[in-house]
Amino acid sequence: MGVSKDSLSSLPDELLFVIISLLPFKQAVRTAFLSKRWRFIPLMGLTNLEFKESNFVNPSNQSFIVLHTQREAFLDFVLNWIRRIDRPHYLSCHNINSGLTKFTFTFARPWDHLVKIQRSSLIFHTAGKFNFVEISFSDPNWDEDDFENYYPPTPVQFPCIRGGKAFRNVQSLRLSSCTIPNISPHCAEFPELKSVSLEWIIVEMGLLSKLTSKSPVLQNITMRRCTIYDQIEIASQSVKSLTMQKCCSIDPRTSPVLIINTPELKFLNYSGVLVSFCFKSISLELEVSLDFGLQKQFDVAERYADTLWGSLNEFTLVKTLTVCSYVLQVLPHAEEAGEYMYSGAIQQYMRDLVRLEHLTLKASLVEEEFYGITFFLKSCPNLQVLTIHLNLNTPTIVFPDYEDEPPFDYDEHPFLVDNPNLPVYSCLELRLKQVVVEGFKGREGELHVLKYLLKYSRVLESVHINIPGETGANGRIGEEDDYIEKAKSLFKFEKASPDVQILISSTPAA
């Protein structure tokens, strides 16, 4: 008995719906070619739409004409599908709107197809019906670590979306090399939006203000590889987390200003070029991480140190703070640093970090960082935990200004000179209980710092030394045993606290 070539079409819609719902989007799409009846069936079972150029275009060994044709065909395919989804009558008949979860659209080289993309507002309009939206026009071949030869790409402009309900369902929005939707200011565009991620865009002054003003429940903002104009402001009563990764300035000669008015902010994680912070309101539970490792220059005349000094005044109420080597090297060059470091009184220019309990240093413990470290020991009277993450893979940049003209004489530094006339910081006498060192190798600077901390920390309870596991081409390099022996030398150092424990552990090699 012969079997019909189109026997699946005899199945009821309810069963076809179950079958389609179990298929990944790419396989579900292929069912549209089984028969005319199946042409619209895939829409019934899909909750995720993933339109990825990489699934349709093969860039290897292809001519420009072939790639252009493939990308045009991909866009036509996407638009045909979206036109079906955007039919209100069809959606309501099959109850499709009720289960739309994730919409993904990635297209790496849009500039040769801008006319078709920008005319196709259906892509953006349809995305707003989903809970999780990702639209990316960035090229995976872009080098996010190349800042010297970098100029920000022109992002694809979001077409104007009309209607206040256009993005009513979106809870998570990720845009890469693409602007924020331009919707009427009279509408509440993102009533359910909780998380937004912006990548490879230029962040102009009013961009984030427009977003936060129309997102009443927004909690998380992430910006990665963005270019910042002179000044941006983030004002929100709901945002709890702000992450900025590898951000640079539109003008490398200036330091952008970040104005933050977010009383519920709990986490601030910034990495990029040097910026100035200005808090209009601040949470007492705020945890801050600052990494200015992308700042490759430092000139005393340009007053980078004074900018850093002013920003640090904004964090006097935080309880947890992480700083990088740039902060430790540059901060002592500030105009007020000398008087502050060697005076008994607190200067009007700098308030102590009176609530800081946990300080993390991402450093190499070279001499150029020593004065920055003692600056924090002086300005954190309630410090209880000091964590040191040693830079193992990225060498610390020592700036020429430091090499040519250090801010203070090394011969006077307490890490290097045992001078009983130098003051002992109050956190060491009264508060510091735990020191953690990640990546210990027993280099000279590491031993100097730990020797000082052990000698003057009167209430210290524990010192945790974590040694990195390393492997070479033929297995273990063999230096780990040497690191352990150097760590054991800490037992011989003078200790102010009779109860301190020194704990040594090793991280398995990757």
N, C-alpha and C positions, 0 to 999 in steps of 0.2 A: 504494500500500500504506500503510495507516494505521499510525501510530506510537503505541504504548501510552503513556498519560499517566504511567504509573508504571514506565517501562522501566528506570530506574536501579536499581530494587529487584531486578532480575534479576542484577545484578552480584554476584560473590562478595565475602564479607566482607573478604578480604585487599585487594582493589582499593578497596573503599569506605574501608577504613582509611587507605590512602595518600591518597585524595582529601580526606578529612576532616582529616588531619594537615597539609595544606598550606593550610587555611583559617584566617583569624583567628577568634577565639572567637565574636565576634558573628555572623559569617556561618555558622560551624559550628552554632550554636544553631538557626538557621533551618531547617537540614536536618531537624530533628526533626519539622517539620510536613509533610514530603513524604509520609510514609506511616507506618503503624503499625510496620512493620519498621525504619524509620529512627529510631524514638523513642529507642533506646538506642545506636545506632551512633555518634553524636558522641562518646560517652565513650571509644570505643576509640582514636581518633586524637589526642585532646587531651592536651597536656602542660601547657598554661597555661589557667587559669580566671580570667577577668576579669569580675567582677560590679561594674559601675560604674553608680551611680544616674543619672549624667548621660546614659547611653545609653538610659535608659527614661523619665526624667522631664524635662519641659520646663517650667521655672519661669516663663517669660516670659508675662505676661498671663493667668495662671491663677488661679482662685479657690482658697481654702484647701481647700475640699472636693474639688476636682478633683485638687490636688496630693497631698492625703492619700490619695485613692483610688489614684493612680498609684504612690505609694510603697508602699502595702499590696500592690499587684499585683506590684511589683518584689520585695518580700521573699518573697511566695509563690512567685514564679518561682525565686528563688535557693534556697529551701528544697527545692523539688521536685527541682531538679538535684542538690543536695547529698545528698538521701536516696538517690538512685541511686548516687552515688559511694561512699556509706558502706556499701553492701551488700557484705560480705566475699566472698560466694560469686560475685557478678558480677565483682568486681574480680579475683579469682584466676583465673576462667575466661578473662578477656580480658587478663590480665597488665597491667592498667592501672597498678597501684602502682609498677611498675618505672620509669616515665618521667615521673612527676609533677614539674614544675619550678617553676612560679610560680602563686601564688594571690593574687588581688587582690579586695578587697571594700571599696568606698567608699560611704558613706551619710551625707549631710551634716547631716540634721536628725533624729537618732534619738529625741529626747525624747518625741515624740508616738507612738512605736512601741516604747517600751522593753520592755513586757511580752512582745511577740512576739520581740524580739531576744534578751532575756536568757533566755527559755525555749528559745531555739533554740541550744543548745550545740553542735549539729551544725556550725554555721558555724565555730566555733573548733576543734572536734575535727578536722574535715576539713582545715582549714588546716595542721594540724601534720604532715600527710602529704607536704607539698610542701617543696622546697628553699628557695624564696624566698617570703616571706609579707608581704603589706601589707594591714593592716586600718585603715581611717580613718573616723572619725566627725566629723572637723573640717569646718567650713563654709568653703568657699573665699572667702566674703565677709568673714570675720574680718580685721580690720586688725591685722597683727602688729607694726605700729609705734605703735599707740595703747595706751600704758601708763597714761595718766592716767585714762581711762574704762574701764579693763579690770578684770574680775574673772574669775579662772580658771573655765572651764566645768567642770561635773561630768562626769568621763569615764565612758564606758560601762564597767560592771564586767564583766570577763572571768568567765564562769561557771566553777565548779570543774570541772577536767578530771581524771578518774580514770584511773589507769594510768600507769606509768613510761615507756611507749613512745609517749605521745601526741604528743610533739614531737621524736621521735628523728631525723627527716630534715631539720629546719629548719637552714639555714645562715645565712640573712639574715632578720631580723625587723624590720619597721617598724610601729609602732603610733602612731596619732594620735588624741588624745582617747579613749584606750582603755587600760585597765590591763593590766599584765603578767599572764599566765595564773596562776591560783591552783591549783597542783598540790601534791600531798603532798610535804612536805619530805624524805621518805625516798626519793624518786625522783630520778634524774639526768635532769632535764627536757630539757636542751638539750645533748646530748653532741656535736653537730656545729655548734653555733651559733658563727659567727665575727664577725658584724656585727649590731648592734642600733641602731635609731633610734627615739627617743621624742619625740613632739611634742604640744604642747598638753595636758600633764598636770601634776598636782601631784606633785613628787618628794618623797615622805616619807622619813624617815630610813632605814628598813630596806629600801626598794624596790630600790636598786641592789645592796645586799649579798645579797639573796635571788637576784637575777639572776646575779651573778658567781659565787656559791658553787655554782651548778648549771650553769655554762657553762665547762668546763675548757679549751676552746680559743678562747674569746672573745678577739678582737683589737681590734675597733673599737666604741666607744660614741659615739653622737651624740645630743645633746639639743637640740632647737630649740623655742624659745618655751615653755619649761617654767617652772613656778613652784616655787621651792625653799623648803622648810621651814628651820628654824633651823640644822640640821646634817645633812649627808649624808656617807656614807663609801663609797668605792670601793676594794675590796680584791680584787686578782687577781694571779695569777702569770703571766698570759698577755696581758693587755690592753696594746696598743702605742700606741693612738691614742685620745684623749679630746677630743671637740669639744662645746662648749656655746655655742649661738648665741642671742642675745637672751633670756637668762634673767633672771627677776625674782624678788623676794623675796615671800613670803607676807605679810610685815610690812615696809612700806617704811621703817620707823624703825630696822630692824636690818640688820646685814650677816651673811648666812649663812656658815657655816663648811664648807669642803670638805676632808674628811680623805681623803688619797690614799695608799694603800699598794699601789703597783703598780711593782715593781722593773724591769719590762720596758718601762715607758712611754717612748715615743720622741717623741710629739707631744702637746702640750697647747695647745688653742686655745680661749680663753674670751672671750666677749663678753656683756655684760649689766650688771647693777648691781654695785656693789662687794661683793666677798666676801673672806673670809679663807681663806688656804690653809695647810694643815698636812700636811706630807709625813712619813709614817712610814718610807718608803724612796724613793729617787730614783735614776734612771738617769743615768749620766754622759754619755749621748748625748741627753738630753732637750732638745727645742726648745720654747720657750714663747712664746705670743702672748697678751697681755692687753689687752682693750679694754673700759674701763668707761664707754663713751660714753652708756650708758643712765642713768648716775647724774647726775641733773639738779640735785642739790643738794650743797652743801658748807658745813659749819659747823664752825669751829675747835673750838667747845665740844663738838661731838658726836664728836670724836676720829677722824674719818675718816682723817686723815693718819697717825695712829698705827697704825690698822688696816692701812693700806697699807704702812707701814714694816715692820711685823711680817711681812707676807706676803712682802715682798721678801727678807727673811732666809731664806726657804725656798728661794730660787732661786740661792743662792750657787755652786752647782756646775754650772749650765747653761752651755752653750757658745753658744747662740743665743737671743736674747730680743727680743721686739717689745713696745713699750709705746705707749700713747695719750696724748693731750693731758691727759686727766684725771690720769694719773700724774705728768706733768711739772709740772702746776700745784699739785697737792695735796701731793705728797711733801715739798717744802721746809717745809711747815707743821708737820711732825711735831716732837714735843717735843725729840727728840735731834738734829734736823737742823742746827740752828745750830752746835752744838759740833762736829759731824762735818765740816761744810763748811769750817770755818776752823781746824781743828786738824791738826797734823802726824801725830798718832797715830791709829790705827784704834780707834774706840770699841767698847766691849764690846756696845753695843746694835746695832751694825751691822757685819757682816762684808763685806769687799770681794767683788765678783763676780769672783773670781780666775781662773775658767776661761772667762769670757765673751769670745768672739772676734768675734762678729757681733751688733751692736745695730741694731735698726730702730726709728725714731721715726715714728709716725703723728701729725703735728703741723702747725701753721701757722707756726711760728717767730715767734710774737708774743712780746713782752717777758715776759708772764706765764709763758711756758714756759722762759725762759732759765735760771733757777736749777735747774730740774729737769734740763735738759740737762747743765749743768756738774756736777751731782751724779753723773750716770752717768759722765762723763769722769773724775771723781776715783775712783769706786769700781770702775772696770773697767781695771785696770793692764795687761791683756793684750789689750785691744781692737785688732783688726786691720782690721775692716770696719765702717763706719758708713753705714747706709742711711737716707735721710730721704724718707718718702712724704708729700708736702704735701697737706693737705686741700683739694681743689679744689671739690667739690660740696656739702660740709656745713660750714657756718661753725663755727669753734671757739667753744665756750661759755666766756666769761671769768666766773669766779664772783665774786659780790659781795665775798666775804671778801678776794679778791686785790685788787680795785679799791680797797677801803676801807683795807686794812691789809696791804700786801705783807710777806712773811716777812723780806725783806732790802731794803736800800737799792739801788735801781737804779743810783745813781751809783757804786757799788762793783763793779758786774758787769763781768767782763773782756771781754764781748762789746761793751760800750758805752764802756768807759774803758780807755785804754792806760796801765796802771799797771805799771811794771817790778817793783814790790814784790810783786805777786800771784804765787802759785805757778803753775808750768806743770805740768800733770798728766803723770804718767809714761807713760801710753799715747801721748800726743802726742810725747814725746821719744824713745820706744823702739819702739813697736809699730804705731801706726795707719798702714796702707798704702793704704787705698782709701776714698774717700767717694763715695756715689751719691746724687744728688738727683733724685727723680721729681716732675714737675709744677712745675718752676722757672718763676717769673714775674718774678723780679728785684725783689721787694718789699723794703722796707727791712730787715726782720728776717732775710730770707734772705741778704742781702748782709753783714749784721753777722756772722752765724754763719760763713759761708764765709770771710770776711776773717780771722776769728780762727783758724780751722782751718788756713788756708794759712800764716799767719804763724808758728804754733807747732808744726806737725807736721813734725818733722825727718826722718822716714823715709817720708813720704807719696810714693806712686808715681803715683797717678791720682785725678782728680776727674771723675766722669761727671755731666754735666748733661743731663737729659732734659726738653725743653720740650713742653708739651701742645699738640696740634693742636686748634684750635677752629673751629667754623663757626657762623654765624648764619643768619637767615632767607634772606639773599641770598648765601649762600656764606661764605667765610672772613671772619672779623671784621677781620683785619688787624693784630691785636696781636702775632702771633707774631714778626714782624720786630723789634718792640720788645723782646720777651723775649730774642731772640738777641743784640741789641746789649747788653743788660744782662749777659747771660752772658759776652760778650766782655770786659766790664770787669774780669772776674776775672784776666785776663792781666796787668793793671797792678798787682794787689795784691802786697804783699811776701810772699815765699815762703821758708820755712825749709829746704825740701828742694830742692836744685838739680836733681833728676831728675823732679820732679812734672810730669805731663801733664794738661792740662785738655781734656776731650773733650766736645763739644756735639752733641747729637742732638735730633731732633724726632719726636714720635709722630704718625702720620697721624690726621687728624680722623675721628671715627666717622661 
